[in-house]
């Protein structure tokens, strides 16, 4: 049983490493070990003795493009199972979250963090965020793939000391992968980049990029993935947003508002991708939304194309 569990765990870590490579995370450090600073408090539930170390499945660090002069340290925990997600996942999730939160608590005072931060000292970094990512994935294809919705409102242990933990389940991992795969396959004449949102948090650092190959850790929990598409032959830029939510009039209006705000300085061509867009069912809704938003956002001279990123042969009607 132990060997089988180890094999499943190793395959899970390999899977997550491949997915992180797809989103541009490079220089990953695997299977790091750090000392536990509170052995009694962090002792595992069924352990016979106090904890001495914490294992970090994957560690990633990079300069943030969403926050000025900030280093993003990401501690990744991979929980992979061959079984379906439990119908009542709260108790197992709390254990997974607790384990990662305690690892982050000790990481914040570890040599791994200190040495890593020192490597970035000459890049203008003034502070570092220590963020957790919990990949809770199941190999069971008939399982309900969305476990996050079932644990969204649980009460967390207030003694846990962490800032932010992003949770990625099968549904969210599929959204991220499918979005990128669709763009790679459907926009072959373009180079694609992740678009970095501009806000009051990232406007003073002159080295902040507006787009790039690395998906920000914050986007792992987002229902929108924004991309810049640059035509390889002409250099023309398009703005593309992939939406995890189903198509609706409200959803398309929000995307048009968003596009007009963030992209008015670099493009007038927009692609909006939904999981379920169907021209026969939704085209009139799209036209109505465009009429309304044209009046307030001066979008008349802009090109808007809406597609499904889960197309089958019926998607050819969009061509």
N, C-alpha and C positions, 0 to 999 in steps of 0.2 A: 504493500500500500504506500509506503514511504517513497519508494523508487518511482511509482506511478505519479504521485503528487509532485515530486521533483521534476519529472519530465514535463508535466503539464505547466508547471511554473516557468520552466525554461522556455517552452514554446510561447507562452504568454509574453515574456520579456522580449523574445525575438520579434514577435508580432508588433509590439509597441515600438521597438526600435525602428522597424521598417516604416511604421506610420509616422513617427517623428522625423524620419528622413524625408518623407514625402512633403512635410510642412516646412522643410528647410532647416531643421534643428541639426546642427553638426557639432563635432567635438564632444559627443556624448560620453560620459563616464559611467561605466556599469559596475554594479555590485561593490559600491564603496561601503566601508564600515567605519562608524564613528563611536567614540565612547559614550556610554549613557551617564549623565551627570546626576540623575536621581534614581538610582537602582531600585529602591523600594517602591517609590511612586509609580515607576514605569514597568514594574514587573508584569509579565503577561498573565492573562486570566488563569491559565492552567499550568503555569510554570512552577517548578519545585524550588527555585531559588531566585534571588533578585537579578534583574537584568544587568548585563555588563556592557552590551553594545547595541547599536541600532544599525540595521542594514538599509542602505539606500539602493534601490533597484537601478535607478537611472538619475544622473545629475546633469543638469544643463545650465549654462550661464551665458548671458549675452547682454549687451547694452540695450536698454529700452528705447524704442522709438515713439512711445506713447507718454513718456514722462521724462522731463528734462534731467540730464546729468545723473541718470539712475541706472544701476546695474540690477538685472533681474536674475536672481538665483532661484532655480526651479528644482525642487526635490520631488521625484516621481516615484509613486508606489504602484506596482502592478499586481492586481488581484485577478487571476484568470482561472476559469473553471470549465470543466467539460459538462457540467450539469446546467439545467435551466436556472434562471434567476428565481429566487424564492418568491412565493406569492405574497409573503409578508416580510419584506427585506429590511425593515428598520433596525432590528437588533444586530444583524450581521454587518449592515452598513456602519452602524455606530462603532463597532469593533475595528473595522477597516479605517474609519476616520480617526479614531483615537490613536491607533498605531502610527498613522502618518503624522498627526498633530504632535505627538510626543517625539517623533523623529525630528521634526522641524525645530521643536523647542531645544533639543540638544545640538542640532546642527548650527543654530544661531551662535553658539559659543565654541564651535569646533575649529580645529586646525584646518580642516578642509575649507571652511568658509573663509577664514582669515587668509589663507594662502591664495585662494581663488580671487578674493577681493584685491589682494596685493598685485596680482597679475594685471588688473585693470586700472591701477592707480594712475598711470600716465595717460589715460583716455579721457580725463576730465570728469570722472565719476565723483559725485559728492555724497551719494547714499546708495544703499542696497536694499532691495525688497527680497524677502525670503518667502517664496510662494510654493505651495504644495499642489500637485496634480495626482489625483487618484484615478487610475484606469481600472474600472471594475467591468471586466469583459467576460462574456460567456461564449463558448464554442457551440452551444446548443442552438441550432438554427430555428427550431420550432418554439423557442422560448419567446415570451414577450420581450422585445428588444429595448423597451424604454423603462428602465428602473428608476431613473432620476425623478420622474413625476410622482412616484410612490413614496419618496423619502424627502420631498421638497419642504414639507412643513413639520418635520420632526424636531423635538427639543434636544439641543446639543448639550453636552456636559460643559457647564460654565467654567470648570477648572482648567479646561484645555487652553493652552497658550499658543495661538497661531493667528496670523493676519488673514490670509486668504488660502482657501483650498478649492480648486476646480475639480469637478467630478465628470468623468467621461465614461458613459456606458456604451453599449452596442449601438443604440440609436444615434447618439451624438457622434461617435467615431465614424459611423456609416455616412452621416451628413457631411462631415469634413472630407472624407475620402471621395465620396460620390461627387461632391462639388468640384474638387480639383480634377478628378478624372474626366468629368464632363467637359470642363474647360480645355484640358489637354487634347481631348479627342475632337471637340467641336470648333475650336479656334486655333487650328494648326498654323494658320498664317500669322498668328500673333505670338509675341512673348507675353507671358502673364506674370503679374506681381501682386502681392498683397498690398492693399491700400491702407495706409496708416492714418487713422482719424486725427484731425487737428483740433486741439482744445486749449484751454488756459493752462493745462498741465504740461504742454510740450511746445511752447512757442519761443522760449528764450535760448534754448540750446542750439547753436549754429550747426552742430553735427547731426541733428535729428534728420532722418530721411523721411520723405513723404510716401515712399513705397519701397518694397524690397522683396527678397526671397524668403524671409523668415516670418512665419506666422507668430504674432504676439501671443503670449500665454493667455492674455485676457480674452482673446478671440475663441479659445477653446469652449467657453461657456456661452458664446453668443449665438443667437438664432439667425444672425446675418453675417455673411462673409463677403467683404468688399474686395474687388480686384481692379487693377488697372491692366488693360489690354493694349499693347503697343504693336501696331502693324509692322511686321518685319521689313517690308519693302518701302513703305511711305513714312513711317514714324508716327502715323496718326494714332491718337490715344482715344480709347473708349473706356467707359466706366461700367463695371458689371457688379451686380449684387445678387448673391444667391441667398434665398430665404428658406428657412427650415419650415416655417408655417405654411399652411395651405393657402391657396389663392383666395382673395376676397377683395371687395371694393376698398375696404378700410386698409388692408395690407398694401395694395398697389398705390393708394394715395400716400401712405407713409413713405414708401420707397421713392416716389417721385419727389416728394418734399425733401427727403434726405439727399437725393441726387442733385437737386437744384442748389442745395446749400453747400455741399462739399466739393462739387466738381465744376462749378461755373467758370473757374479760371483755366481749366485745361481741356474740356471736351464738351461736345454737344450730342454725343452718341451714347445711348444707354442700353444695356442689356439687363433685364430682370428675370431671374430664374426661380421657378417655384417647383415643388415636387409634383404638383397635380394640374398644372395649367393645361386647359383644353380649349382651343379656339372656338369650338362649337358651343361650349357652355359659357365661356368667359369673355369672349371678344366684346360683346356689348357692354359688359361691366367695365372692361378696360377703356373703351371709347368714352364712356360717361366719366370715368375718373380723370381721363386726360382733358376733357372739356372743362371740368371744374378746376383742375390745377393749372391749366393754361392761363386762366384769368388772373391768378394770383402769383404765379411763378414765372411768367414769360417763357413758357416752354414750347411756344408754337414753332420755333425754328430748330427744335431739337428732335432727334430720332429716337424713338423708344421701341424696343423689341422685347417681347415677353415670350418665354419658352418654358418647357418643363425639363428639368435635369434628370428626370427618370423616364425619358421617352422610350416608347417602343415604335413599331412601324407607323402607328397613327400620328407620330410626331412629324412625319414627312409633310403634313398639311401646312406646317409652318414655313417650309422652304419656298 
